Amino acid sequence: MNLKSAIVLALALAAAAGARAATELVVATVNNGHMIEMQKLTPEFEKAYPDIKLKWVTLEEGTLRSRVSTDIATKGGQFDVITIGMYETPIWGKKGWLEPIKPDASYDVDDLLPAIRNGLSVNGTLYAAPFYGESSMLMYRKDLTDKAGITFPERPTWDEVRAAAAKINDPKDGVYGICLRGKPGWGDNMAFLTTMVNSFGGQWFNMGWKPQLETKPWHDAVSFYVDLLNKYGPPGSAANSFNEILALYNEGKCGMWVDATIAASFITDPKQSKVADKVAFAQAPYEVTKKGANWLWAWALAIPSSTKHADAAQKFINWATSKDYIKLVASKEGWARVPTGTRKSTYANPEFRKAAVFADAELKAIDSANPNDSTLPKSPYVGVQFAAIPEFQSIGVAVGQQMSAALAGRETVDQALKASQQAADRQMRRAGYYK
C-alpha cells in the first residue's frame, strides 16, 4: 500500500470511529406542529453538538402517552428524551422515574412562566422543561359573527356560544357552527370535557375520593356537549381531536373552536389557514362558574432515569427549550410561529407581540388557570383538566370512550355516565382510596 492509500485508509477509519463514537439520542415526541418544526431543526442542533445524533420517534398523542408510560414504568430504556406533560411530570418525578432537569447558567430558569414552571416541578425541583405551554380559549370567525350581529364578551357563557353556533351554522356552505374534540382519551376529549364540567359546577372526585360522574353538573355538561355538536358540529366529531379540527378550521369549516391556545399560531398563519385574517379570540366559555373553565398544560421534555445518555439528553433539552431556540424558530419561520406559553421574555418581545395577535388572550388564559383551585366544590386533587393521581390515566381513557360513544349516538348520556361511574369507582376501590 502506498503512502497516499494509507493516509486515505487512516482518515476513513478515523471518520468511522468518530461516527461510532457519536451518542444517539432517541427522542419520543408528539406529532404536533411545533414538534415537527423541532425535528426540521435537527441539523442546527447536530451542528452545535457534533458528538450527538438525534433519532426521532414521532407518534399521535394517545399512542405517545401509552408507549412512554409503559416504557418508563418498566424501565425499558427505549427513549432518552420523552415528551410528557403536567399530569405525568409530578407523579413520575416523585417516583424517581425522571432525572431532575439541570439547566445551564444561560438557560434563565427564572424566565419561565410561574404557572408552567410550578406544574413541572416537585418540591421546587424541575423534572421537565417546557417546550410549549398552553391554556384553552375560544377561537372564532369574526367575519361570521359580525355578519350574524354577534358580539362576544371577554369570557362568554356556554349559552352564548350555543346561540352563536346556531346562527352561524351553515353546513350547505361547508361551515359548521362549532368544532370540539370528540376523540376518546384522557388528554383528548376528556381534557376539553373536564373544563366544561368544571364550569357547570362539577368535579371528578369529592373530598372522600368518590367519583362524581352521575351528578347533575356532569349530566348537564355532557348533555349540552352532545346536543351542541350533534346540531352544529361537523359530521364524525367523535373521531376528531386537535389535529383533525385544526385542519377543518384552516379550511374555513369551523365557525368556532374551543381548544388549546397553541392553535392560535397556526390558524392565524396565512401559509396554513384560509381564514388567517378572520380569526378573533375570547376566554374559554363558562356556565355556572369560571373556575376551571380553561385548562393548563405544557408539553415538556424530560429525561427518563433509565437512559444511559443523561448528559447528552440534558444538552438537547437545554437547547430545545431555551430563549435561543425561540429566536432560531423566529429567524426561520417568523415570530408568529414560535413555541409560546413558556417564557416571560417571549411575551415581552415587541416583535412577538406585533406578529402574534393572540398573545394577550393566550397569556391571560394561562395566568388565570389555577390547578390548585379548579372546581366549585372543594376537590382533593390538583389539576384543571385532569386529576393528578396515577389512577386518572386509565379512568380518563375509560370515561373518554364512554363520552365518545354518547356523542356518536351508540349510548345515551345516562348510560355513558353510569358506565363511567362504575369504571371509576372500581378503579378507586382497587387502588385503596376507599372501601
QUIVENJO-V578391 format. One record per residue. N is the residue number from 1. PHI is phi in degrees with one decimal (* if undefined). OMEGA is omega in whole degrees, -180 to 180 (999 if undefined). Layout:
n=N phi=PHI omega=OMEGA
n=N phi=PHI omega=OMEGA
//
This chain:
n=1 phi=* omega=179
n=2 phi=-79.5 omega=-174
n=3 phi=-61.2 omega=-179
n=4 phi=-62.4 omega=180
n=5 phi=-64.4 omega=-180
n=6 phi=-64.0 omega=179
n=7 phi=-64.6 omega=179
n=8 phi=-58.9 omega=180
n=9 phi=-63.8 omega=-180
n=10 phi=-62.6 omega=179
n=11 phi=-64.9 omega=179
n=12 phi=-63.9 omega=179
n=13 phi=-65.4 omega=179
n=14 phi=-64.8 omega=179
n=15 phi=-63.5 omega=179
n=16 phi=-63.9 omega=179
n=17 phi=-64.3 omega=179
n=18 phi=-65.5 omega=179
n=19 phi=-63.2 omega=-180
n=20 phi=-66.8 omega=-176
n=21 phi=-76.6 omega=-179
n=22 phi=-64.3 omega=178
n=23 phi=-80.4 omega=176
n=24 phi=-95.8 omega=178
n=25 phi=-99.4 omega=177
n=26 phi=-96.1 omega=-175
n=27 phi=-110.9 omega=177
n=28 phi=-96.6 omega=-178
n=29 phi=-145.7 omega=-177
n=30 phi=-94.6 omega=-173
n=31 phi=-87.8 omega=176
n=32 phi=-89.6 omega=-172
n=33 phi=-55.9 omega=-178
n=34 phi=-67.7 omega=178
n=35 phi=-72.7 omega=176
n=36 phi=-62.1 omega=177
n=37 phi=-62.9 omega=179
n=38 phi=-59.2 omega=179
n=39 phi=-64.4 omega=179
n=40 phi=-61.8 omega=-178
n=41 phi=-90.7 omega=177
n=42 phi=-48.4 omega=-180
n=43 phi=-57.6 omega=179
n=44 phi=-66.2 omega=178
n=45 phi=-67.8 omega=-176
n=46 phi=-67.7 omega=175
n=47 phi=-69.9 omega=180
n=48 phi=-75.0 omega=-179
n=49 phi=-129.8 omega=-174
n=50 phi=-64.4 omega=180
n=51 phi=-90.6 omega=179
n=52 phi=-125.6 omega=175
n=53 phi=-115.4 omega=-178
n=54 phi=-100.2 omega=173
n=55 phi=-120.9 omega=-173
n=56 phi=-98.7 omega=169
n=57 phi=-120.2 omega=-173
n=58 phi=-108.3 omega=-171
n=59 phi=-133.6 omega=171
n=60 phi=-63.4 omega=-169
n=61 phi=-51.4 omega=-178
n=62 phi=-64.2 omega=180
n=63 phi=-66.5 omega=178
n=64 phi=-57.1 omega=-178
n=65 phi=-59.8 omega=-178
n=66 phi=-64.6 omega=-177
n=67 phi=-69.1 omega=-180
n=68 phi=-66.9 omega=180
n=69 phi=-61.3 omega=180
n=70 phi=-63.9 omega=-177
n=71 phi=-64.8 omega=-176
n=72 phi=-74.7 omega=-180
n=73 phi=-69.7 omega=-179
n=74 phi=-94.9 omega=-175
n=75 phi=54.7 omega=-176
n=76 phi=-67.5 omega=177
n=77 phi=74.0 omega=179
n=78 phi=-69.4 omega=-172
n=79 phi=-121.4 omega=177
n=80 phi=-99.4 omega=176
n=81 phi=-133.1 omega=180
n=82 phi=-124.1 omega=177
n=83 phi=-98.5 omega=-178
n=84 phi=-133.3 omega=-176
n=85 phi=-129.9 omega=-176
n=86 phi=-73.1 omega=176
n=87 phi=-73.7 omega=-174
n=88 phi=-72.6 omega=-169
n=89 phi=-54.8 omega=-179
n=90 phi=-67.0 omega=180
n=91 phi=-66.8 omega=-177
n=92 phi=-71.5 omega=177
n=93 phi=-61.0 omega=179
n=94 phi=-63.4 omega=-179
n=95 phi=-78.5 omega=-178
n=96 phi=80.5 omega=-179
n=97 phi=-85.1 omega=-179
n=98 phi=-122.3 omega=172
n=99 phi=-79.1 omega=174
n=100 phi=-60.4 omega=176
n=101 phi=-78.5 omega=-179
n=102 phi=-123.6 omega=-179
n=103 phi=-64.1 omega=176
n=104 phi=-79.8 omega=-173
n=105 phi=-60.7 omega=-176
n=106 phi=-79.1 omega=-173
n=107 phi=-68.8 omega=-180
n=108 phi=60.9 omega=-178
n=109 phi=-64.8 omega=179
n=110 phi=-72.7 omega=177
n=111 phi=-81.2 omega=180
n=112 phi=-67.0 omega=177
n=113 phi=-60.6 omega=-174
n=114 phi=-55.2 omega=-178
n=115 phi=-62.3 omega=-179
n=116 phi=-74.6 omega=-180
n=117 phi=-61.1 omega=-179
n=118 phi=-63.6 omega=-179
n=119 phi=-69.3 omega=-179
n=120 phi=-109.5 omega=-177
n=121 phi=-119.9 omega=171
n=122 phi=-127.3 omega=-178
n=123 phi=50.6 omega=177
n=124 phi=83.5 omega=179
n=125 phi=-99.6 omega=-180
n=126 phi=-76.6 omega=-180
n=127 phi=-112.1 omega=173
n=128 phi=-155.2 omega=-179
n=129 phi=-102.3 omega=-174
n=130 phi=-70.7 omega=175
n=131 phi=-86.6 omega=164
n=132 phi=-148.3 omega=-179
n=133 phi=-117.5 omega=-178
n=134 phi=-158.1 omega=163
n=135 phi=-121.8 omega=174
n=136 phi=-128.7 omega=180
n=137 phi=-156.5 omega=177
n=138 phi=-88.4 omega=175
n=139 phi=-114.0 omega=-174
n=140 phi=-143.0 omega=178
n=141 phi=-82.1 omega=-176
n=142 phi=-67.3 omega=178
n=143 phi=-62.7 omega=-179
n=144 phi=-75.2 omega=180
n=145 phi=-69.0 omega=177
n=146 phi=-61.8 omega=-179
n=147 phi=-62.5 omega=-179
n=148 phi=-87.6 omega=179
n=149 phi=72.9 omega=-178
n=150 phi=-101.9 omega=173
n=151 phi=-124.3 omega=180
n=152 phi=-88.4 omega=168
n=153 phi=-70.8 omega=-178
n=154 phi=-58.9 omega=173
n=155 phi=-130.3 omega=-178
n=156 phi=-76.0 omega=172
n=157 phi=-86.1 omega=175
n=158 phi=-63.7 omega=177
n=159 phi=-64.4 omega=177
n=160 phi=-66.8 omega=178
n=161 phi=-65.4 omega=180
n=162 phi=-62.5 omega=179
n=163 phi=-61.6 omega=178
n=164 phi=-66.8 omega=180
n=165 phi=-59.7 omega=180
n=166 phi=-63.9 omega=-177
n=167 phi=-74.0 omega=-174
n=168 phi=-97.2 omega=179
n=169 phi=-65.6 omega=-177
n=170 phi=-147.1 omega=-175
n=171 phi=-60.5 omega=179
n=172 phi=-62.1 omega=179
n=173 phi=-97.4 omega=176
n=174 phi=79.8 omega=179
n=175 phi=-119.2 omega=178
n=176 phi=-105.2 omega=-174
n=177 phi=-57.1 omega=-178
n=178 phi=-153.5 omega=175
n=179 phi=-121.2 omega=179
n=180 phi=-140.5 omega=-180
n=181 phi=-62.7 omega=175
n=182 phi=-134.5 omega=-178
n=183 phi=-66.8 omega=-174
n=184 phi=-69.5 omega=178
n=185 phi=159.0 omega=-179
n=186 phi=-63.9 omega=178
n=187 phi=-103.5 omega=178
n=188 phi=-104.0 omega=-178
n=189 phi=-63.9 omega=-176
n=190 phi=-76.3 omega=174
n=191 phi=-62.6 omega=178
n=192 phi=-67.9 omega=-174
n=193 phi=-63.0 omega=179
n=194 phi=-62.6 omega=179
n=195 phi=-66.3 omega=178
n=196 phi=-65.4 omega=178
n=197 phi=-61.5 omega=176
n=198 phi=-52.2 omega=-175
n=199 phi=-71.8 omega=174
n=200 phi=-87.0 omega=177
n=201 phi=95.1 omega=-177
n=202 phi=-100.0 omega=179
n=203 phi=-156.9 omega=177
n=204 phi=-74.9 omega=-176
n=205 phi=-135.7 omega=173
n=206 phi=-83.6 omega=-174
n=207 phi=-67.2 omega=174
n=208 phi=-95.5 omega=-180
n=209 phi=67.0 omega=177
n=210 phi=-81.7 omega=177
n=211 phi=-59.5 omega=-174
n=212 phi=-118.2 omega=-170
n=213 phi=-76.2 omega=177
n=214 phi=-106.1 omega=178
n=215 phi=-82.0 omega=-178
n=216 phi=-59.1 omega=180
n=217 phi=-58.6 omega=177
n=218 phi=-64.5 omega=-179
n=219 phi=-62.5 omega=-179
n=220 phi=-64.3 omega=-177
n=221 phi=-66.6 omega=-177
n=222 phi=-68.5 omega=177
n=223 phi=-62.6 omega=179
n=224 phi=-60.7 omega=-179
n=225 phi=-60.8 omega=-178
n=226 phi=-63.0 omega=-180
n=227 phi=-64.5 omega=-179
n=228 phi=-59.3 omega=-177
n=229 phi=-72.3 omega=180
n=230 phi=-68.8 omega=179
n=231 phi=-87.3 omega=-169
n=232 phi=-127.4 omega=180
n=233 phi=-99.4 omega=179
n=234 phi=-72.5 omega=176
n=235 phi=-61.0 omega=177
n=236 phi=74.1 omega=-178
n=237 phi=-59.5 omega=-178
n=238 phi=-65.4 omega=179
n=239 phi=-106.6 omega=-173
n=240 phi=-92.9 omega=169
n=241 phi=-121.5 omega=-173
n=242 phi=-55.1 omega=-173
n=243 phi=-66.4 omega=179
n=244 phi=-66.3 omega=-180
n=245 phi=-71.8 omega=176
n=246 phi=-56.5 omega=179
n=247 phi=-63.9 omega=178
n=248 phi=-62.8 omega=-178
n=249 phi=-63.8 omega=-178
n=250 phi=-65.1 omega=176
n=251 phi=-85.8 omega=179
n=252 phi=84.8 omega=-174
n=253 phi=-95.0 omega=-180
n=254 phi=-115.3 omega=176
n=255 phi=-74.1 omega=179
n=256 phi=-142.8 omega=179
n=257 phi=-155.3 omega=173
n=258 phi=-106.7 omega=-176
n=259 phi=-167.6 omega=-174
n=260 phi=-59.6 omega=179
n=261 phi=-58.9 omega=-179
n=262 phi=-61.3 omega=179
n=263 phi=-62.3 omega=-175
n=264 phi=-57.8 omega=-178
n=265 phi=-68.9 omega=180
n=266 phi=-88.5 omega=-176
n=267 phi=-76.8 omega=176
n=268 phi=-101.0 omega=-179
n=269 phi=-94.5 omega=-177
n=270 phi=-61.7 omega=177
n=271 phi=-71.9 omega=-177
n=272 phi=-110.1 omega=-168
n=273 phi=-113.7 omega=177
n=274 phi=-76.5 omega=-177
n=275 phi=-119.6 omega=-173
n=276 phi=-54.6 omega=-176
n=277 phi=-93.4 omega=-176
n=278 phi=-117.7 omega=-173
n=279 phi=-98.2 omega=174
n=280 phi=-132.6 omega=-171
n=281 phi=-134.6 omega=172
n=282 phi=-142.0 omega=177
n=283 phi=-69.5 omega=-177
n=284 phi=-58.7 omega=-176
n=285 phi=-66.7 omega=177
n=286 phi=-136.8 omega=177
n=287 phi=-128.7 omega=-180
n=288 phi=-90.6 omega=-177
n=289 phi=-144.0 omega=175
n=290 phi=-85.4 omega=180
n=291 phi=-62.8 omega=175
n=292 phi=68.5 omega=-178
n=293 phi=-73.8 omega=177
n=294 phi=-131.4 omega=-172
n=295 phi=-81.5 omega=175
n=296 phi=-136.0 omega=-175
n=297 phi=-151.3 omega=168
n=298 phi=-141.2 omega=165
n=299 phi=-84.0 omega=-171
n=300 phi=-131.0 omega=180
n=301 phi=-105.0 omega=-177
n=302 phi=-134.5 omega=-178
n=303 phi=-114.6 omega=177
n=304 phi=-66.1 omega=-179
n=305 phi=-65.5 omega=-179
n=306 phi=-81.5 omega=-178
n=307 phi=-68.8 omega=174
n=308 phi=-99.1 omega=-174
n=309 phi=-128.2 omega=-175
n=310 phi=-61.2 omega=-178
n=311 phi=-65.1 omega=179
n=312 phi=-65.2 omega=179
n=313 phi=-62.0 omega=179
n=314 phi=-63.9 omega=178
n=315 phi=-61.1 omega=-180
n=316 phi=-65.9 omega=-179
n=317 phi=-64.7 omega=176
n=318 phi=-57.1 omega=-178
n=319 phi=-67.6 omega=-171
n=320 phi=-74.6 omega=-178
n=321 phi=-117.7 omega=-176
n=322 phi=-91.4 omega=172
n=323 phi=-61.1 omega=-178
n=324 phi=-65.6 omega=178
n=325 phi=-65.1 omega=179
n=326 phi=-60.3 omega=177
n=327 phi=-65.2 omega=178
n=328 phi=-62.6 omega=179
n=329 phi=-62.4 omega=179
n=330 phi=-60.1 omega=-179
n=331 phi=-68.7 omega=-178
n=332 phi=-89.8 omega=-169
n=333 phi=-120.0 omega=-177
n=334 phi=100.2 omega=-174
n=335 phi=-66.3 omega=-180
n=336 phi=-71.0 omega=-175
n=337 phi=-106.8 omega=-177
n=338 phi=-75.2 omega=173
n=339 phi=-64.9 omega=-175
n=340 phi=-113.6 omega=173
n=341 phi=78.1 omega=-178
n=342 phi=-123.8 omega=-169
n=343 phi=-126.1 omega=176
n=344 phi=-60.2 omega=-175
n=345 phi=-63.9 omega=178
n=346 phi=-63.9 omega=-178
n=347 phi=-73.7 omega=177
n=348 phi=-84.5 omega=-175
n=349 phi=-79.1 omega=-177
n=350 phi=-62.6 omega=179
n=351 phi=-66.7 omega=177
n=352 phi=-65.4 omega=-177
n=353 phi=-63.2 omega=178
n=354 phi=-69.6 omega=-176
n=355 phi=-82.0 omega=-173
n=356 phi=-103.2 omega=-178
n=357 phi=-67.1 omega=-177
n=358 phi=-93.0 omega=-169
n=359 phi=-55.1 omega=-176
n=360 phi=-64.3 omega=-179
n=361 phi=-64.4 omega=-180
n=362 phi=-64.6 omega=-178
n=363 phi=-65.0 omega=179
n=364 phi=-62.4 omega=180
n=365 phi=-63.5 omega=-180
n=366 phi=-61.6 omega=-177
n=367 phi=-66.8 omega=-175
n=368 phi=-85.4 omega=-179
n=369 phi=-77.5 omega=-178
n=370 phi=-128.4 omega=-178
n=371 phi=-63.3 omega=-179
n=372 phi=-90.1 omega=-179
n=373 phi=-154.3 omega=-170
n=374 phi=-113.5 omega=-179
n=375 phi=-133.3 omega=-179
n=376 phi=-65.6 omega=171
n=377 phi=-77.3 omega=-179
n=378 phi=-63.7 omega=-179
n=379 phi=-121.4 omega=-178
n=380 phi=-87.9 omega=-173
n=381 phi=-114.1 omega=173
n=382 phi=-98.5 omega=179
n=383 phi=128.2 omega=178
n=384 phi=-94.1 omega=-177
n=385 phi=-98.3 omega=176
n=386 phi=-156.0 omega=172
n=387 phi=-108.9 omega=-171
n=388 phi=-78.5 omega=172
n=389 phi=-129.2 omega=-176
n=390 phi=-57.8 omega=-176
n=391 phi=-72.3 omega=-173
n=392 phi=-64.7 omega=-176
n=393 phi=-57.6 omega=-178
n=394 phi=-72.0 omega=176
n=395 phi=-63.3 omega=-180
n=396 phi=-61.1 omega=178
n=397 phi=-65.7 omega=-179
n=398 phi=-63.0 omega=-180
n=399 phi=-67.8 omega=178
n=400 phi=-58.7 omega=178
n=401 phi=-65.9 omega=178
n=402 phi=-66.7 omega=-180
n=403 phi=-66.6 omega=178
n=404 phi=-66.2 omega=178
n=405 phi=-65.0 omega=178
n=406 phi=-64.7 omega=179
n=407 phi=-64.2 omega=-179
n=408 phi=-80.5 omega=178
n=409 phi=84.4 omega=179
n=410 phi=-80.2 omega=177
n=411 phi=-141.0 omega=170
n=412 phi=-78.8 omega=177
n=413 phi=-59.5 omega=-180
n=414 phi=-62.8 omega=178
n=415 phi=-62.7 omega=-178
n=416 phi=-64.3 omega=-179
n=417 phi=-71.0 omega=178
n=418 phi=-63.9 omega=179
n=419 phi=-63.1 omega=179
n=420 phi=-65.6 omega=179
n=421 phi=-61.0 omega=-179
n=422 phi=-64.2 omega=-180
n=423 phi=-64.5 omega=-180
n=424 phi=-67.4 omega=180
n=425 phi=-62.3 omega=179
n=426 phi=-59.2 omega=-178
n=427 phi=-64.7 omega=-177
n=428 phi=-70.6 omega=176
n=429 phi=-65.9 omega=-179
n=430 phi=-61.5 omega=-179
n=431 phi=-81.8 omega=174
n=432 phi=86.9 omega=179
n=433 phi=-70.8 omega=176
n=434 phi=-162.3 omega=-179
n=435 phi=-99.4 omega=999
//
